[in-house]
Amino acid sequence: MKKTLLATAFIVTTFVFAFAASDGAALYNKCKACHGADGTKVPAGAEEALKGQSAADIEKMLTGYKDGSFGGEKKATMQRMTANLSPEDIKALADYISKF
């Protein structure tokens, strides 16, 4: 009985973490208007498109926008867009974008 309860708890915990994990594709939906569906659009105030950039570079930029240490002309816009992203969200989003 004890083993069954432990196994059940493990399975439930695994599913909870799997569904709670950040989904880069879902997070990117709010980025499409400015950056394009495939990251090829260069938004006003940006120097280059997202497509072709590494996950590490994207993660660094998103983290910088969130903490205010990165950004140019559209810094305020990106600060608002990243304000509610967790570190896990930022990593998932960066990983997703880097695969364009």
Backbone as CSV, one residue per row, in Angstrom:
resi,resn,N_x,N_y,N_z,CA_x,CA_y,CA_z,C_x,C_y,C_z
1,MET,0.818,-1.200,0.000,0.000,0.000,0.000,0.862,1.266,0.000
2,LYS,1.899,1.226,0.839,2.789,2.381,0.936,3.497,2.644,-0.390
3,LYS,3.936,1.571,-1.074,4.608,1.713,-2.364,3.649,2.268,-3.412
4,THR,2.406,1.846,-3.352,1.400,2.337,-4.306,1.169,3.831,-4.108
5,LEU,1.078,4.259,-2.873,0.880,5.683,-2.589,2.078,6.506,-3.052
6,LEU,3.275,6.014,-2.802,4.475,6.718,-3.241,4.546,6.789,-4.766
7,ALA,4.222,5.702,-5.426,4.237,5.684,-6.896,3.204,6.654,-7.444
8,THR,2.021,6.675,-6.858,0.972,7.588,-7.294,1.395,9.040,-7.082
9,ALA,1.985,9.327,-5.947,2.453,10.689,-5.663,3.519,11.106,-6.664
10,PHE,4.423,10.199,-7.009,5.468,10.494,-7.978,4.867,10.803,-9.347
11,ILE,3.925,10.008,-9.773,3.285,10.208,-11.077,2.544,11.531,-11.124
12,VAL,1.793,11.840,-10.097,1.048,13.104,-10.049,2.011,14.283,-10.071
13,THR,3.082,14.208,-9.296,4.076,15.279,-9.260,4.726,15.470,-10.625
14,THR,5.028,14.379,-11.293,5.626,14.448,-12.624,4.704,15.159,-13.598
15,PHE,3.417,14.824,-13.573,2.463,15.473,-14.470,2.293,16.950,-14.149
16,VAL,2.272,17.289,-12.867,2.130,18.691,-12.469,3.309,19.500,-12.993
17,PHE,4.527,19.001,-12.820,5.693,19.721,-13.306,5.725,19.776,-14.828
18,ALA,5.282,18.739,-15.485,5.261,18.730,-16.949,4.299,19.790,-17.479
19,PHE,3.151,19.924,-16.860,2.181,20.904,-17.331,2.521,22.311,-16.875
20,ALA,3.277,22.440,-15.793,3.664,23.760,-15.299,4.892,24.308,-16.025
21,ALA,5.590,23.461,-16.743,6.791,23.904,-17.460,6.429,24.976,-18.477
22,SER,7.312,25.903,-18.654,7.087,27.000,-19.581,7.061,26.489,-21.018
23,ASP,6.144,27.033,-21.795,5.988,26.665,-23.197,6.424,27.849,-24.046
24,GLY,7.607,27.736,-24.655,8.158,28.818,-25.457,7.255,29.254,-26.590
25,ALA,6.612,28.290,-27.263,5.720,28.617,-28.380,4.531,29.447,-27.904
26,ALA,3.952,29.057,-26.780,2.812,29.811,-26.246,3.255,31.205,-25.797
27,LEU,4.414,31.282,-25.170,4.921,32.581,-24.723,5.219,33.497,-25.907
28,TYR,5.667,32.935,-27.019,6.027,33.745,-28.184,4.804,34.363,-28.866
29,ASN,3.630,33.854,-28.607,2.423,34.395,-29.250,2.288,35.902,-29.068
30,LYS,2.661,36.421,-27.905,2.532,37.866,-27.693,3.671,38.656,-28.337
31,CYS,4.657,37.966,-28.881,5.800,38.612,-29.536,5.615,38.755,-31.048
32,LYS,4.705,37.964,-31.598,4.543,37.866,-33.048,4.201,39.189,-33.726
33,ALA,3.419,40.015,-33.076,2.986,41.273,-33.702,4.170,42.153,-34.089
34,CYS,5.176,42.195,-33.248,6.337,43.043,-33.519,7.484,42.294,-34.189
35,HIS,7.678,41.025,-33.833,8.833,40.273,-34.310,8.515,39.312,-35.453
36,GLY,7.240,39.169,-35.798,6.842,38.259,-36.862,6.710,36.834,-36.358
37,ALA,5.944,36.035,-37.085,5.679,34.658,-36.682,6.947,33.812,-36.615
38,ASP,7.942,34.159,-37.433,9.172,33.365,-37.470,10.407,34.165,-37.045
39,GLY,10.182,35.308,-36.401,11.288,36.107,-35.887,12.084,36.869,-36.927
40,THR,11.538,37.004,-38.144,12.292,37.689,-39.206,11.992,39.182,-39.301
41,LYS,10.962,39.621,-38.642,10.587,41.036,-38.691,11.472,41.832,-37.731
42,VAL,11.981,42.966,-38.208,12.788,43.848,-37.362,11.866,44.952,-36.849
43,PRO,11.551,44.946,-35.557,10.650,45.965,-35.013,11.277,47.352,-35.000
44,ALA,10.430,48.362,-34.940,10.911,49.741,-34.846,11.827,49.870,-33.629
45,GLY,12.968,50.477,-33.824,13.911,50.689,-32.737,14.895,49.548,-32.529
46,ALA,14.682,48.419,-33.212,15.602,47.277,-33.075,16.647,47.327,-34.188
47,GLU,17.766,46.696,-33.945,18.841,46.678,-34.935,18.796,45.447,-35.829
48,GLU,18.254,44.351,-35.315,18.221,43.125,-36.099,17.044,42.250,-35.682
49,ALA,16.741,41.286,-36.523,15.662,40.343,-36.247,16.121,39.318,-35.207
50,LEU,15.157,38.645,-34.610,15.470,37.597,-33.647,16.009,36.336,-34.313
51,LYS,15.502,36.053,-35.506,15.901,34.829,-36.199,17.415,34.788,-36.382
52,GLY,17.995,33.645,-36.054,19.432,33.463,-36.208,20.242,33.761,-34.963
53,GLN,19.599,34.257,-33.908,20.331,34.558,-32.678,20.339,33.329,-31.766
54,SER,21.355,33.208,-30.966,21.487,32.057,-30.075,20.560,32.184,-28.868
55,ALA,20.257,31.045,-28.281,19.429,31.028,-27.074,20.089,31.828,-25.957
56,ALA,21.399,31.710,-25.824,22.119,32.439,-24.769,22.005,33.947,-24.955
57,ASP,22.141,34.411,-26.202,22.027,35.854,-26.464,20.614,36.354,-26.208
58,ILE,19.632,35.592,-26.638,18.238,35.990,-26.440,17.901,36.007,-24.959
59,GLU,18.348,34.988,-24.236,18.100,34.932,-22.794,18.736,36.131,-22.096
60,LYS,19.949,36.483,-22.505,20.650,37.640,-21.915,19.871,38.931,-22.184
61,MET,19.378,39.092,-23.413,18.619,40.301,-23.749,17.307,40.361,-22.966
62,LEU,16.563,39.251,-22.937,15.285,39.244,-22.224,15.479,39.527,-20.738
63,THR,16.500,38.933,-20.160,16.801,39.178,-18.741,17.180,40.642,-18.534
64,GLY,17.956,41.193,-19.452,18.339,42.602,-19.366,17.157,43.544,-19.499
65,TYR,16.232,43.228,-20.405,15.019,44.041,-20.508,14.245,43.982,-19.198
66,LYS,14.120,42.788,-18.647,13.347,42.607,-17.413,13.946,43.393,-16.244
67,ASP,15.275,43.368,-16.114,15.892,44.066,-14.977,16.320,45.505,-15.303
68,GLY,16.092,45.931,-16.558,16.379,47.311,-16.936,17.815,47.587,-17.350
69,SER,18.632,46.547,-17.462,20.040,46.757,-17.797,20.331,46.672,-19.298
70,PHE,19.311,46.471,-20.109,19.511,46.327,-21.549,18.379,47.035,-22.271
71,GLY,18.684,47.563,-23.443,17.631,48.113,-24.290,17.954,49.481,-24.821
72,GLY,17.299,49.767,-25.915,17.480,51.049,-26.574,16.186,51.830,-26.586
73,GLU,15.834,52.313,-27.762,14.674,53.174,-27.952,13.362,52.560,-27.441
74,LYS,13.165,51.273,-27.660,11.923,50.605,-27.266,12.064,49.848,-25.941
75,LYS,12.993,50.272,-25.119,13.253,49.611,-23.851,12.002,49.507,-22.977
76,ALA,11.235,50.553,-22.886,10.043,50.544,-22.030,9.032,49.505,-22.499
77,THR,8.878,49.380,-23.801,7.956,48.385,-24.349,8.404,46.980,-23.958
78,MET,9.678,46.704,-24.150,10.182,45.369,-23.829,10.205,45.113,-22.324
79,GLN,10.398,46.144,-21.530,10.328,45.960,-20.074,8.924,45.524,-19.664
80,ARG,7.926,46.139,-20.263,6.535,45.732,-19.976,6.282,44.298,-20.433
81,MET,6.816,43.937,-21.596,6.585,42.603,-22.152,7.275,41.506,-21.324
82,THR,8.378,41.833,-20.676,9.123,40.831,-19.914,8.853,40.880,-18.412
83,ALA,8.106,41.847,-17.957,7.908,42.064,-16.517,7.408,40.829,-15.772
84,ASN,6.518,40.075,-16.376,5.925,38.930,-15.681,6.543,37.590,-16.061
85,LEU,7.636,37.617,-16.804,8.280,36.362,-17.191,9.185,35.857,-16.064
86,SER,9.058,34.590,-15.745,9.950,33.973,-14.767,11.260,33.613,-15.469
87,PRO,12.297,33.298,-14.717,13.537,32.840,-15.356,13.300,31.601,-16.244
88,GLU,12.394,30.738,-15.817,12.064,29.548,-16.613,11.362,29.938,-17.906
89,ASP,10.470,30.935,-17.829,9.788,31.438,-19.024,10.809,32.014,-20.004
90,ILE,11.734,32.795,-19.488,12.749,33.428,-20.340,13.594,32.363,-21.029
91,LYS,13.987,31.346,-20.294,14.784,30.273,-20.881,13.990,29.537,-21.957
92,ALA,12.734,29.207,-21.678,11.898,28.500,-22.656,11.682,29.354,-23.899
93,LEU,11.438,30.630,-23.712,11.226,31.542,-24.837,12.501,31.679,-25.667
94,ALA,13.625,31.838,-25.015,14.907,31.953,-25.722,15.215,30.677,-26.509
95,ASP,14.968,29.535,-25.887,15.203,28.262,-26.577,14.308,28.145,-27.808
96,TYR,13.048,28.524,-27.660,12.096,28.452,-28.783,12.528,29.369,-29.923
97,ILE,12.837,30.605,-29.608,13.209,31.591,-30.632,14.499,31.178,-31.340
98,SER,15.435,30.612,-30.619,16.723,30.247,-31.220,16.591,29.146,-32.274
99,LYS,15.472,28.488,-32.308,15.261,27.396,-33.272,14.594,27.868,-34.562
100,PHE,14.351,29.166,-34.692,13.739,29.682,-35.936,14.687,29.492,-37.088
